[in-house]
Amino acid sequence: MRSFKSHISVIFPLLILLFAIEFSLMLGKFVSDYEIKMANDYNIIIVSENNLNQESLISLIPTFASLTSLDPKSVLNRLKNDISSKNISVLISILPKFYSLKLTKFPSKETMEDIKENLSKIQGIKRVETFSKTHDQVYNMLVLSKNVAECFAFMVGLLGLVLVFKQMRIWLYEHRRRVEIMTLFGAPYWLKSAMLYKLAVVDSIIATTLVVVFYAIFPALPSFQSAIFSIGFEQPNLNLFSDALILFSASISISIIAVSLVMLFSRRS
């Protein structure tokens, strides 16, 4: 019973830590997928007096994806009832050329300013519309989401380390006589701490398995999927195998650090 309580006391903080890490990983994938979606939907409108070609822009814009000419006829045709065909033809002949520029990824505010500056230097370009206000709002939201997730995982990691450390100290206190006897007989460090390291490895495996199983089931729930779709996100493809390796690495690292610190303090005392 005491052994079971010891395992639970270690597994619980590890579960909190791993849930936070996997949540931040999942949120990061949501943000990455949303960035790709925004990049596909995002366009920069260029107004130019001269014809533009892709070759002239690729060297100026590292994230260049495509350049599409916009035909103003589709807009002017709506005015056919109010303007004569002759006047429409005149308007078409005097209107500048419109282009839609797409990028390979969603740009940062600094990247957007560089793109606008580089485009404005091209002879013939009269205006570059980046829709910066909407762009900045969306990009700031993405950056904030990433930062919050990373800070959350870091804080929970510290909390997990403290809780595991305390539990290891309790376990060592419960078995202090055994450790003292082993010390009197000159037992090496690895032998005295073997049980703690074994406890750390076993509990790390159990905690990682529980978290991976949870995240394998939870995203498939209809209620979760409908909530994600309602806010404009799509369910990301979670690579649970690679995530499991990350989670186990984090869990075993925290546990081994906690065990090592406990044994170090016990030797000093």
N, C-alpha and C positions, 0 to 999 in steps of 0.2 A: 504493500500500500504506500509506504514511504517512497519507494522507487517510482511508483506511478505518479505521485505528487511532484517529485523532482522533475520528471519528464514534462509534465503539464506546465510547471512553472517556467521551464525553459522554452517549450514549444509556443506558449502563448505570446511572449514578446517577439519571438521570431515570426509568428504569423502576422502580427501587426506590421512588422518591418517589411515582410515580403508582400503583403497586400498593398502597402504604400508604393513599393518599388514597381510592382506589376501595374498598379493603377497609373503611375507616372509613365510607364512604357506604353500602356494602351492609349493614354491621352496624347503622348508624343506621336503615335501612329495616326490618331484622329487628326491632329494638327497637320502632320505631313500630307495626309490624304486631302485635307481641306486646302492646303497650299497648292497642291496639284490641280484641284478642281478650280480654285481661284485663278491659277495661271492659265487654265484652258478658257475660262470665261472672260479674262481680263484683256482689254484691248487699249492700245494707245492710238489716238486719232491724229494723223498728220495732214496738214493742209499745205500744199506746195504748188508753186507756179510751174515747176519743171517736173518731168517724169523722174520717178525714183526706181531704182532696181535693188535687188537683194544684195548684190555684190558690194555695193557702196555702203551698206549698213552693217554687214557682218563684221567688218574690221572695227567698227565703232561701238558695237553692242555685243559683248561676249555671250549674253543670254538670248541672242536673236533666234527666233523660231520661224517666222514667216512674215511676208509682207503682201497684203491683198489690196488691190485697187477697188475703191467703192464707187459704184455707178450712181450719179445723182439723178438719173432719169427716173428711178423708182419713186423718188420724192417729188420731182417736178410733175410727174404724170398725175399726181393727185390734184394739181392746179389746172388741169386741162379745161375744166368747166369755167374757170375764172380768167384764164389767160389763153390767148390764141396760140396756135401751134407755132406760128412764126416767132412770137415773143419767147416761147419756151426754147426754141432752137437758138435764139440769140443768147438767152440765159446760159444754156449749156456751153456755148462757145466762149463765154467770158468767165464762167466759173473756174476757180482753181481746181486742182486735182486733189482728191481725198484718198487717204490710204489708212488701212488698219494694220497696226503692227502688233504681233503676238510674241510673247517671250516663252522661253523654255521653263522658267520657274517664276514664282511670285516674288517680285523685287522688294528689297528693303527701301526705306525712305531715302537713304543715301544713294543707293543704286538708281532709284528713279530720278533723282536730281541730276546724276551724272548722265543718264540717258537723255534727259530733256536738254541738258546743256550741249551734249554732242550733236544732237539732232538740229538744234537751233543754229549751229555753226555751218550747216550745209547750205550752200547757195540755193535760193529759190524757196526754201521752206519759210512759210509765213507764220505758222502757228503749230504748236504741239500741245495737244490736250491729253493730260495724264489722269484726269479725274482724281487729283491728289487728295482732296478732302476725304472722299469715300475710301480711297486706297489707304490712307494713313490710319483711319479708324479701324479698318479690317486688320491691317498689319499689326497695329499696336495690340489689338485683342489677341492675335496669335502669339505674339512675343510674351504678353502677360501670362497667357495660359501655360506656355512652356516654363517660364520662370517660377510660377506658382507651383507647378508640378515638381520641379527640381528642388525647390526649397522645402516643400512638404516631405519629399522622400528623404532629404538630408536630415531634417529635424526628427523624423520618425526613426531614422537610422541611429541617431544619437540616443534616442529614448530606448530603442531596442538594446543597444550596447549596455546602457546603464542597468536595465532590468536583468539582462542575462548575467552581467557582472555580479549583481546582488545575489542572484540565485546560486551562482557558482560559489560565492563566499559562504552562503548558508550551507550548501552541500559540503564544503570543506570543513566548516565548523562542526557539522554533524559527524564527520569522519576524522576529526582531528587526532584522536588517539591512534587510529590506524596509521595515519601519516607520521605521527611522532615516533611510533615504533619502527616504521620503515626507515625513518631518518637516523634513529639510533643504530640500526644495523647497516647504515651506509648505503641505503638503496639509492640508485641514480634518479635524476630528475624525471626521466621519462616514465619510470616505473611508478613513482609517486603520483604523477599526474595522468597516468594512463586511463583511469576511470573517468576523469573529467573530460579528456579528449574523446573518449568513446561516447560519452553522453552527448557531447557537442555534435559529433558526426551523425549519430542516430537521430537526434532531434532535428538536425538540419534536413536530413532526408525526409523525415515525416512532415515537417512544416512545408517543405518545397512541394511535396506530393499533394498535400491538401490544397495549397494555393493554386497549383496548376489545374487540379480537378475542378475547383470552383470556377476559374476563369475559362475552362473549357465548356462549362455548362451555362454559366450566367449570360454571356453575350448571345447565346442561342435562344434565350427566352423571348417570346413574342412581345411582352411588355417592355423589355429593354430595347428591342429593335424598333418598336413604334416610337418610343421616346427619342431615340437617336435620329430617326427619319424626320420627326416633327420639328427638329431644330436645324435641319439642313445638312446633317452629316450622313455619311454612309458607313456601314459597319466595316472596319478594317480587317484584313486577313492577319490574324494573330499567329505568329510562328511560336507555338508553345514549346517546341523543342529547344530552340535557342533561348527563349525566355526562361525555361526551366534551368538551363545552364547558368544564366545570369543570376537567377534567384538562389540557386544552390551555392554559387560562388560567394554571393553576398552573405548568405546565412552562415556558411562555414567560416568565412573570414571573421565575421562579428563574433562567432562563438569561440574560435581559436584565440582571437585577441583577448576576449574576456577571460578565458582559462589561463592564458599566459600571464595576464596582469594579476589574477588572483594568486597564482603560484608564486609570482615575483614578490608580492606583498607578504605572503605567508612566510617566505624565506627570510625577509627582512625583519619580520616580527618574531 
